[in-house]
Amino acid sequence: MAKSLGGGFPIGGVWIREPYADILGPGSHGTTFGGSPLACSVALKIMEIIDRDHLADHARSLGIWLCEHFQKRVDQFPGILTEVRGLGLMIGLVLNDSLETHSNSDTTPALRVVQKLHEEGVLSIPAARNVVRFLPALNVSKEECHDMLNKLDKVIKGFKP
């Protein structure tokens, strides 16, 4: 939450459900980036932009669209991909376990795919041994997503099931 709240500027943030809201009273929890006046100003501006540009709605709808397109790749490349997991623009693409056994590499399948994606200019990160995580900016365009999907196709085709 804090990363998106600060838009890259360091700020701390936590979201606590109502029944637990009184657990951390004033002064009971400290944080390095908890809420300097500058950080809070940045966060307020970020929230204003998210609201103004309807970025939450954009993330939900584009996330659904992206998951549908990732699922097409799962269906097309079942020897490489097995599942899509997603919520908004936070999406994980699960790799087939067979990628583990068909490699002479010491790195995980997820890291190998992520390294190839990086070579293509696609920012992603590995999660666990077999999940490639995509976390694009809330204002990513559909055109940028099309470009990423084309680069993903190129990378996937370079792996053998």
Sequence and secondary structure as in RCSB ss.txt:
>XXXX:A:sequence
MAKSLGGGFPIGGVWIREPYADILGPGSHGTTFGGSPLACSVALKIMEIIDRDHLADHARSLGIWLCEHFQKRVD
QFPGILTEVRGLGLMIGLVLNDSLETHSNSDTTPALRVVQKLHEEGVLSIPAARNVVRFLPALNVSKEECHDMLN
KLDKVIKGFKP
>XXXX:A:secstr
 HHHHHTTS        GGGTTSS TTS   TTS  HHHHHHHHHHHHHHHHTTHHHHHHHHHHHHHHHHHHHHH
H TTTEEEEEEETTEEEEEE THHHHT   SS HHHHHHHHHHHTT   EEETTTEEEE   TT  HHHHHHHHH
HHHHHHHTS  
